Amino acid sequence: MTQSYVAAVCQQPMRPVYKSADGAFRPECIAENLAKVCGLVEQAVKEHQAKLVVFPEFCVQGYALHRSIADWERAGILLPGPETAAMAKVARATGAHIAGAVYERIPDFPDRYFMTGFMISPDGNSPEDQLKLVYRKVYALTHKTRPGDMFDQYVAKYGRSALFPVVDTPLGKIGCAVAADICWPELVRALAMRGAELVFNPTAAAKASGYASASEEPDQPVAPAMPMVRRVRAWENVMYLAMANIGPFYDDDGKAASARIPSEIVDYQGRVIARAKDDHDVITPAVIDMAALRAYRTQPKANFLAQLQPHLHAQDYELMRLCDLNGMATPHKTEQEADAFIVATWKRMVASGSFNG
């Protein structure tokens, strides 16, 4: 077990596979972005001796606004596939773990795409074996499919353990929360209850109202609690959290390239220990002190996990009907359909008498 190591979050520039709302698919951009990822891993290892290198959401495809489900299914990659094999080669050569999130297509689930976090280890018998973690985003609406939208089909194929995977590595136990997943305490707590000591958080967060803004930036136009969300998740679960945001977009239509929240790494006491200076192309490293984390967790009053009594809460969760599983077992065709599903859920909740409309 490594007592301490360097993690680096890469604020990666990228070229989106769709230049605009009506531009043609550009598969060459995947190869270009992938090459940038591999080069940044080598740079992070050379300059900072990084053992974990975290990339943002969309790290090999970029994104464009107002594209269809079919567009993103077409641009999706396979996990494992050629792109993860290329990263596995670099991981083996550098000794670094590589993490991020991509659009994924799954041939067994046509007419859908997934936003999927991954982690690749330097160790393994093959590139497929080096792909140690695959996590498909559970929360936050777009027209992607979430595992809970097709719960029975998903669990039949992958098993329930695939919902909240945590992998045991020489760097500690690691899990993933993609982007706005971090806003749901249940998601990160599920990882913590599986032993996670570090959660990586690939995101594509602009400075916009209603989203988790940069910690300690009270001037951001968001709800007062939102700037604290990553710090709170790390603090309440006694873990490290490494958030990697996207850097500048090249050759896009200008709409997706708004100002970004700087990437940051938060420790187990909720302290920001490293943050990018701006939203430009930069690698931000921090020391992850596993020995200190584990020592801190031995303190009864400091370890909220050791005080938690899940059975006190289990019945409340079991009885409360909120957003149903399998609500989109048949693929939805537009983001508006997903929105309508949540609107209908809220109306049903109000009608139950437990909530005010």
DOVEX-344749 format. One record per residue (C-alpha): residue in three letters; y, z, x. Coordinates in steps of 0.25 Angstrom, whole numbers, padded with zeros to 4 digits, always signed. Each point is the difference from the previous one (the first is absolute). Last residue first. Layout:
BEGIN
ALAYZX/...
# end
This chain:
BEGIN
GLY+0087-0020-0187/ASN-0004+0015+0001/PHE-0014+0003+0006/SER-0012+0008-0005/GLY+0001-0005-0014/SER-0011-0011+0002/ALA+0010-0010-0005/VAL+0008+0002+0013/MET-0012-0003+0008/ARG-0004-0012-0008/LYS+0014-0006+0002/TRP-0001+0003+0015/THR-0013-0008+0001/ALA+0006-0011-0008/VAL+0011-0001+0010/ILE-0010+0001+0012/PHE-0008-0012-0006/ALA+0013-0008-0002/ASP+0004+0001+0014/ALA-0014-0005+0004/GLU+0002-0012-0009/GLN+0014-0002+0005/GLU-0006-0002+0014/THR-0007-0012-0005/LYS-0015-0005-0002/HIS-0008+0012-0002/PRO-0014+0000+0005/THR-0010+0006-0011/ALA-0003+0014+0004/MET+0015+0003-0002/GLY+0000+0014-0006/ASN-0013+0003+0007/LEU+0004+0014+0002/ASP+0011+0005-0009/CYS+0014+0005+0003/LEU+0002+0013-0006/ARG-0011+0008-0008/MET+0001+0014+0005/LEU-0014+0007-0003/GLU-0006-0002+0014/TYR+0013+0003+0007/ASP+0002+0013-0007/GLN-0014+0003+0002/ALA+0000-0002+0015/HIS+0013+0009+0003/LEU-0006+0014+0002/HIS-0012-0007+0006/PRO+0008-0005+0011/GLN+0003+0014+0006/LEU+0010-0003+0011/GLN+0003+0011+0010/ALA-0008-0006+0012/LEU+0008-0013-0003/PHE+0013+0007+0000/ASN-0002+0003+0015/ALA+0012+0008+0005/LYS-0003+0013-0007/PRO-0014+0001+0006/GLN+0003-0005+0014/THR-0012-0008+0005/ARG+0007-0013-0004/TYR+0010+0002+0011/ALA-0011+0000+0011/ARG-0005-0013-0006/LEU+0014-0006+0000/ALA+0003+0005+0014/ALA-0013-0005+0006/MET+0002-0014-0007/ASP+0014-0002+0006/ILE+0004-0014-0004/VAL+0011-0004+0010/ALA+0010-0010-0005/PRO+0003-0015+0002/THR+0009-0009-0007/ILE-0001-0015+0002/VAL+0012-0009-0004/ASP+0004-0012-0007/HIS+0012+0004-0008/ASP+0002+0009-0011/ASP+0008+0011+0007/LYS-0002+0011+0010/ALA-0015+0001-0002/ARG-0005+0014-0003/ALA-0008+0011+0007/ILE-0003+0014-0002/VAL+0004+0001-0014/ARG-0004+0014-0004/GLY-0009+0003-0012/GLN-0008+0011+0006/TYR-0012-0009+0003/ASP+0009-0010+0007/VAL+0007-0012-0005/ILE+0001-0014+0007/GLU+0011-0010-0004/SER+0003-0014-0003/PRO+0015-0003-0004/ILE+0002-0004-0014/ARG+0003-0014-0001/ALA+0013-0008-0004/SER-0003-0013-0008/ALA-0009-0011+0005/ALA-0007-0004-0012/LYS+0011-0008-0006/GLY+0004-0008+0012/ASP-0009-0012-0003/ASP-0009+0003+0011/ASP+0000-0006+0014/TYR-0002+0013+0008/PHE-0001+0013-0007/PRO+0006+0013+0008/GLY-0009+0012+0001/ILE-0010+0005-0009/ASN-0003+0015-0001/ALA-0010+0009+0007/MET-0002+0014-0005/ALA-0008+0010+0008/LEU-0004+0013-0007/TYR-0005+0012+0007/MET-0007+0011-0008/VAL+0001+0014-0007/ASN-0002-0006-0014/GLU+0013+0006-0006/TRP+0008-0003+0013/ALA-0005-0014+0002/ARG+0002-0004-0015/VAL+0014+0008+0000/ARG+0005-0008+0012/ARG-0004-0013-0006/VAL+0007+0003-0013/MET+0013+0006+0005/PRO+0009-0012-0002/MET-0005+0000-0014/ALA+0004+0013-0005/PRO+0015-0003-0002/ALA-0003-0013-0008/VAL+0004-0012+0008/PRO+0013-0007+0004/GLN-0001+0004+0015/ASP+0011+0010+0004/PRO-0009+0011+0001/GLU-0007-0006+0013/GLU-0009+0012+0004/SER-0013-0008-0001/ALA+0001-0015-0002/SER-0001-0005-0014/ALA-0012+0002-0009/TYR+0004-0010-0011/GLY+0008+0002-0013/SER+0012-0007+0004/ALA-0001-0010+0012/LYS+0001+0001+0015/ALA-0012-0009+0002/ALA-0014+0005+0002/ALA-0011-0009+0005/THR-0011+0010+0003/PRO-0012+0004+0008/ASN-0003+0015-0001/PHE-0009+0006+0010/VAL-0006+0013-0004/LEU-0004+0010+0011/GLU-0009+0012-0001/ALA-0008-0005-0011/GLY-0011+0010-0004/ARG-0006-0006-0013/MET+0009+0010-0008/ALA+0012-0005+0008/LEU-0003-0015-0004/ALA-0001+0005-0015/ARG+0013+0007+0002/VAL+0007-0012+0005/LEU-0004-0008-0013/GLU+0003+0012-0009/PRO+0014+0002+0005/TRP+0004-0014-0005/CYS+0013-0005+0007/ILE-0008-0003+0012/ASP-0007-0011-0007/ALA+0014-0007+0001/ALA-0004-0007+0013/VAL-0015+0001+0003/ALA-0007+0013+0002/CYS-0010+0000+0011/GLY-0010+0010+0006/ILE-0003+0006+0014/LYS-0009+0011+0005/GLY+0003+0003+0014/LEU+0003-0009+0012/PRO-0014-0001+0005/THR-0003-0005-0014/ASP-0005+0005-0014/VAL+0004-0009-0011/VAL+0006+0003-0013/PRO-0002-0009-0012/PHE+0006+0003-0014/LEU-0005-0010-0010/ALA-0011-0005+0009/SER-0008+0012-0002/ARG-0002-0003-0015/GLY-0010-0011+0004/TYR+0004-0014+0005/LYS-0006-0010-0010/ALA-0003+0009-0012/VAL+0013+0008+0003/TYR+0008-0013-0001/GLN-0006-0005-0013/ASP+0001+0014-0007/PHE+0014+0002+0005/MET+0007-0013-0004/ASP+0014+0004-0001/GLY-0004+0013+0008/PRO-0002-0009+0012/ARG+0014-0005-0001/THR+0002-0015-0002/LYS+0013-0007+0005/HIS+0010-0004-0010/THR+0009+0011+0004/LEU-0001+0015-0004/ALA+0000+0011+0009/TYR-0014+0008+0003/VAL-0014-0002+0005/LYS+0002-0009+0012/ARG-0013-0005+0006/TYR-0005+0008+0012/VAL-0009-0006+0011/LEU-0003+0009+0012/LYS-0009-0002+0012/LEU+0001-0015+0003/GLN-0006+0001+0014/ASP-0014-0003-0007/GLU+0005-0013-0004/PRO+0006-0004+0013/SER-0014+0004+0006/ASN-0008+0011+0006/GLY+0012+0010-0001/ASP+0011+0007+0007/PRO+0015-0004+0001/SER+0002+0004-0014/ILE+0006-0009-0012/MET+0007+0007-0011/PHE+0003-0007-0013/GLY+0009+0002-0012/THR-0002-0010-0012/MET+0010-0006-0010/PHE-0010-0007-0009/TYR-0001-0014-0007/ARG-0006-0004-0013/ASP-0004-0013-0007/PRO-0014+0001+0006/PHE-0007+0013+0003/ASP-0013-0003+0008/PRO+0008-0008+0009/ILE+0009+0012+0004/ARG+0014-0004+0005/GLU+0009+0009+0008/TYR+0015+0001+0002/VAL+0002+0008+0012/ALA+0002+0014+0005/GLY+0001+0007+0014/ALA-0008+0007+0010/ILE-0005-0003+0015/HIS-0007+0010+0008/ALA+0002-0001+0015/GLY-0009-0002+0012/THR+0008-0012+0005/ALA-0011-0011+0001/ARG-0009+0006-0012/ALA+0012+0001-0009/VAL+0005-0014+0005/LYS-0014-0006-0004/ALA+0000+0008-0013/MET+0013-0006-0004/ALA-0005-0014+0001/ALA-0013+0004-0008/THR+0010+0006-0010/GLU+0006-0014-0002/PRO-0013-0008+0000/GLY-0006+0009-0011/PRO-0004+0014-0004/LEU+0007+0001-0009/LEU+0004-0014-0005/ILE+0014-0005-0001/GLY+0009-0002-0011/ALA+0010-0012-0001/ARG-0008-0007-0011/GLU-0001+0013-0008/TRP+0015+0002+0003/ASP+0003-0014-0006/ALA-0010+0002-0012/ILE+0007+0013-0004/SER+0013-0007-0001/ARG+0012+0000+0009/HIS+0013+0006-0005/LEU+0005+0006+0014/ALA-0005-0004+0013/TYR-0009+0008+0010/GLY-0004+0002+0014/GLN-0014-0005+0003/VAL-0006+0006+0012/CYS+0007+0014-0001/PHE+0001+0000-0015/GLU+0002+0015+0000/PRO+0005+0006+0014/PHE-0008+0001+0013/VAL-0005+0013+0006/VAL-0005+0001+0015/LEU-0009+0012+0003/LYS-0003+0003+0015/ALA+0013-0003+0005/GLN+0002+0000+0016/HIS+0015-0002-0003/GLU+0005-0012+0007/LYS-0014-0007+0003/VAL-0007+0005-0013/ALA+0012-0003-0009/GLN+0002-0014+0007/GLU-0015-0004-0002/VAL+0000+0004-0014/LEU+0013-0007-0002/GLY-0006-0013+0005/CYS-0012+0001-0009/VAL+0009+0002-0012/LYS+0009-0012+0004/ALA-0012-0009+0002/LEU-0004+0004-0014/ASN+0014-0003-0006/GLU-0001-0014+0007/ALA-0014-0003-0005/ILE+0004+0005-0014/CYS+0012-0009+0000/GLU-0009-0012+0003/PRO-0005+0002-0014/ARG+0013-0005-0006/PHE-0001-0001-0015/ALA+0011-0009-0006/GLY+0013+0006-0005/ASP+0003+0003-0014/ALA+0004+0014+0000/SER+0004+0000+0014/LYS-0005-0002+0015/TYR-0015+0003-0004/VAL-0008+0004+0011/PRO+0011+0010+0005/ARG+0004+0000+0014/MET-0001+0014+0006/PRO+0008+0010+0008/GLN-0008+0013+0003/GLN+0006+0014-0001/CYS-0012+0005+0008/VAL-0004+0015-0002/ALA-0006+0006+0013/ALA-0010+0011+0001/VAL-0001+0007+0014/TYR-0011+0010+0002/SER-0004+0015+0000/GLN-0012+0008+0001/THR-0009-0012-0001/MET-0014+0004-0005/
# end
